[in-house]
Each structure stands twice: as structure tokens, then as C-alpha cells.
């Protein structure tokens, strides 16, 4: 079983989620997504596993969200996904993927549902 966390070490929820994963599984694969952003293809798969539209995975309060014009309701999913890949700071965190399941670690205990 490979568990992957899209992690931001500066985020308290992300750190708490990683600690919880370490209690329940062997060391997860850690992707520091700000340094190693997911591709549009990877994000599309993650969104499908989360059963979320792109905006459901976007940090809409980040300044980049508005400055990049991502609040435009006419933008299609592919544009929003490309924007997340190019600007990973706007991706909600942490995301945990386990086989064909994914969940947001907000709150961190959510991840227990897919382990």
C-alpha cells in the first residue's frame, strides 16, 4: 500500500495530517507540491478521486486566486486545473491519496477514512 501526501511543511494542518499518517501507515510518499507541483493530468485524476470540481480544490482566499482572474465564473475546468498546476499555492492542502481513493486532510482525521 502506497499512501501519498501532497504536503506543505509550513501548513499546520498538513503537518498534523502527516503525523497522523505516520502513526497509521509506514512512511508515506511525501510530495512537497509547492516545489514539485502536480501536472494538469495528475490534478485531473486527483479531482476525480476527490469527486470535486476544480474550484473545490482551490484556495479561493489566496491573493493569486483573484489576481489571476480565477474568480471568473466563465472559466472552464481545464483553465482552472492548468492554473493550479502553474500556481500550486492556490491548491488546497493537504491531499492524501491511497490507491484509488483521495481525501483532503481538513480536518486531519479525514484521512483515516481511506487508510
C-alpha beads as a LAMMPS data file, in Angstrom:
LAMMPS data file: protein, C-alpha beads

115 atoms
114 bonds

1 atom types
1 bond types

-500.0 500.0 xlo xhi
-500.0 500.0 ylo yhi
-500.0 500.0 zlo zhi

Masses

1 110.0

Atoms # bond

1 1 1 0.000 0.000 0.000
2 1 1 1.446 3.335 -1.061
3 1 1 -0.030 6.377 0.600
4 1 1 0.903 9.737 -0.885
5 1 1 0.523 13.123 0.756
6 1 1 0.689 16.391 -1.146
7 1 1 2.316 18.293 1.675
8 1 1 3.225 21.845 2.622
9 1 1 5.540 21.736 5.664
10 1 1 4.610 25.331 6.575
11 1 1 0.918 24.395 6.967
12 1 1 -0.139 23.184 10.426
13 1 1 -2.969 21.004 9.034
14 1 1 -0.548 19.417 6.601
15 1 1 1.968 18.685 9.386
16 1 1 -0.792 17.235 11.585
17 1 1 -2.024 15.054 8.731
18 1 1 1.494 13.777 8.035
19 1 1 1.946 12.917 11.721
20 1 1 -1.360 11.020 11.698
21 1 1 -0.337 9.096 8.583
22 1 1 2.968 8.164 10.203
23 1 1 1.034 6.726 13.166
24 1 1 -1.129 4.515 10.928
25 1 1 0.990 3.502 7.920
26 1 1 4.601 3.119 7.035
27 1 1 6.260 6.297 5.860
28 1 1 4.004 7.829 3.189
29 1 1 5.341 9.188 -0.065
30 1 1 5.680 12.918 0.574
31 1 1 5.291 15.312 -2.320
32 1 1 6.091 18.886 -1.411
33 1 1 3.728 20.223 -4.011
34 1 1 4.916 23.848 -3.855
35 1 1 8.329 22.693 -5.067
36 1 1 7.033 19.805 -7.169
37 1 1 3.588 20.856 -8.448
38 1 1 1.271 18.195 -9.815
39 1 1 0.699 18.243 -13.551
40 1 1 -2.693 19.055 -15.030
41 1 1 -3.131 15.327 -15.715
42 1 1 -2.318 14.441 -12.087
43 1 1 -4.673 17.141 -10.802
44 1 1 -7.454 15.872 -13.062
45 1 1 -7.046 12.390 -11.566
46 1 1 -6.921 13.765 -8.003
47 1 1 -10.086 15.793 -8.610
48 1 1 -11.835 12.685 -9.945
49 1 1 -10.765 10.692 -6.865
50 1 1 -11.904 13.508 -4.570
51 1 1 -15.152 13.846 -6.526
52 1 1 -14.645 17.620 -6.593
53 1 1 -14.836 20.276 -9.274
54 1 1 -11.608 22.290 -9.704
55 1 1 -12.837 25.183 -7.567
56 1 1 -13.412 22.701 -4.725
57 1 1 -9.649 22.207 -4.556
58 1 1 -8.728 25.861 -4.847
59 1 1 -7.779 28.180 -2.008
60 1 1 -10.066 30.991 -3.057
61 1 1 -8.797 33.366 -0.363
62 1 1 -5.223 33.315 -1.682
63 1 1 -4.367 36.664 -3.344
64 1 1 -3.324 34.812 -6.523
65 1 1 -6.839 33.466 -6.960
66 1 1 -8.216 36.935 -7.641
67 1 1 -5.094 38.449 -9.199
68 1 1 -5.034 35.662 -11.809
69 1 1 -8.728 36.221 -12.568
70 1 1 -9.671 32.734 -11.388
71 1 1 -12.842 34.086 -9.797
72 1 1 -14.311 34.435 -13.309
73 1 1 -17.274 32.008 -13.316
74 1 1 -16.927 31.523 -17.093
75 1 1 -13.544 29.768 -16.861
76 1 1 -13.636 26.139 -17.949
77 1 1 -12.226 23.328 -15.809
78 1 1 -9.106 22.847 -17.946
79 1 1 -8.117 26.501 -17.410
80 1 1 -8.623 26.212 -13.639
81 1 1 -6.629 22.972 -13.487
82 1 1 -3.791 24.492 -15.545
83 1 1 -3.772 27.491 -13.196
84 1 1 -3.435 25.204 -10.158
85 1 1 -0.530 23.350 -11.738
86 1 1 1.212 26.628 -12.635
87 1 1 0.402 28.248 -9.255
88 1 1 0.411 25.449 -6.661
89 1 1 -0.028 27.908 -3.797
90 1 1 -3.750 28.012 -4.668
91 1 1 -4.171 24.235 -4.232
92 1 1 -5.964 23.250 -1.022
93 1 1 -3.854 21.092 1.261
94 1 1 -3.078 18.501 2.349
95 1 1 -4.292 15.945 -0.168
96 1 1 -3.838 12.284 0.673
97 1 1 -4.099 9.583 -1.992
98 1 1 -4.307 5.876 -1.210
99 1 1 -4.716 3.567 -4.201
100 1 1 -7.898 4.766 -5.914
101 1 1 -9.103 6.956 -3.074
102 1 1 -8.250 10.515 -2.112
103 1 1 -9.295 12.923 0.606
104 1 1 -8.435 16.364 1.919
105 1 1 -6.826 16.367 5.349
106 1 1 -9.091 19.124 6.668
107 1 1 -9.511 18.136 9.432
108 1 1 -6.520 15.760 9.546
109 1 1 -8.682 12.897 10.871
110 1 1 -10.439 12.753 7.474
111 1 1 -7.520 10.707 6.130
112 1 1 -8.403 7.765 8.370
113 1 1 -11.404 7.154 6.084
114 1 1 -9.170 5.993 3.224
115 1 1 -6.472 4.037 5.081

Bonds

1 1 1 2
2 1 2 3
3 1 3 4
4 1 4 5
5 1 5 6
6 1 6 7
7 1 7 8
8 1 8 9
9 1 9 10
10 1 10 11
11 1 11 12
12 1 12 13
13 1 13 14
14 1 14 15
15 1 15 16
16 1 16 17
17 1 17 18
18 1 18 19
19 1 19 20
20 1 20 21
21 1 21 22
22 1 22 23
23 1 23 24
24 1 24 25
25 1 25 26
26 1 26 27
27 1 27 28
28 1 28 29
29 1 29 30
30 1 30 31
31 1 31 32
32 1 32 33
33 1 33 34
34 1 34 35
35 1 35 36
36 1 36 37
37 1 37 38
38 1 38 39
39 1 39 40
40 1 40 41
41 1 41 42
42 1 42 43
43 1 43 44
44 1 44 45
45 1 45 46
46 1 46 47
47 1 47 48
48 1 48 49
49 1 49 50
50 1 50 51
51 1 51 52
52 1 52 53
53 1 53 54
54 1 54 55
55 1 55 56
56 1 56 57
57 1 57 58
58 1 58 59
59 1 59 60
60 1 60 61
61 1 61 62
62 1 62 63
63 1 63 64
64 1 64 65
65 1 65 66
66 1 66 67
67 1 67 68
68 1 68 69
69 1 69 70
70 1 70 71
71 1 71 72
72 1 72 73
73 1 73 74
74 1 74 75
75 1 75 76
76 1 76 77
77 1 77 78
78 1 78 79
79 1 79 80
80 1 80 81
81 1 81 82
82 1 82 83
83 1 83 84
84 1 84 85
85 1 85 86
86 1 86 87
87 1 87 88
88 1 88 89
89 1 89 90
90 1 90 91
91 1 91 92
92 1 92 93
93 1 93 94
94 1 94 95
95 1 95 96
96 1 96 97
97 1 97 98
98 1 98 99
99 1 99 100
100 1 100 101
101 1 101 102
102 1 102 103
103 1 103 104
104 1 104 105
105 1 105 106
106 1 106 107
107 1 107 108
108 1 108 109
109 1 109 110
110 1 110 111
111 1 111 112
112 1 112 113
113 1 113 114
114 1 114 115
